[in-house]
Amino acid sequence: MNYLYALVLFISALVSFHVQAEVTLHLGEGVRIHAVDGKSYSNQELLSGRPRLTLDDGVHQIVVDYQVEVGRGNDDGVIDHSSAFVILFNAEDKALTLSAPPVSTRRELASFNDNPGWILHDDIGKDHEFHMDVLDISGFQLVRDYEEELSEFNKSQSKAALRRVNADISESEAVTESLPQVQSSNDQVMVRKMLRYWYMKADDQTKSEMKRWINSGY
């Protein structure tokens, strides 16, 4: 078998393995996402079917709030929402659900803002670890710039910040904006060994083809 062809098959199989693993985040009633991993996110993308978000395996940061109807009854109820919160979590090949307890009065909403009761659990109901912090608003803003706010927030020492090393979530992962997907270091060691093996097996012509293929960014 042509060495280059075998190498392509090997890498394709490895990539396919990683692509298949993903995290599905379902959203409970009233939960709205405003940003994902430092980028603004439109809730319009969640309107079809049951609200959910599909993410790669690894560490993710989202900005959410809780939209509820508060008032004395159905006739005079008004729509209001909680403060914005930053939630940071790490997951691999899981289906998670983010929800909040029922809120029907302004007092309950104020209590939620002071002591947020966000719930993150997997598909069998087991609690999933996460870090949370409020995303404070500075002054009056007609429209919030979540990307700018997160840029400043992630410079802080909050456990929910994306750019710091969160030892409580993962002792071996440095969470940075430059790493959109976390891969196992063992996998990368295996990739390097296999690449080296096939390269050493190849003749000069095949080595040249391999170099051109890699440099092409295929």
Order of alpha helices (4+ residues) and beta strands (2+ residues): alpha-beta-beta-beta-beta-beta-beta-beta-beta-alpha-beta-beta-alpha-alpha-alpha
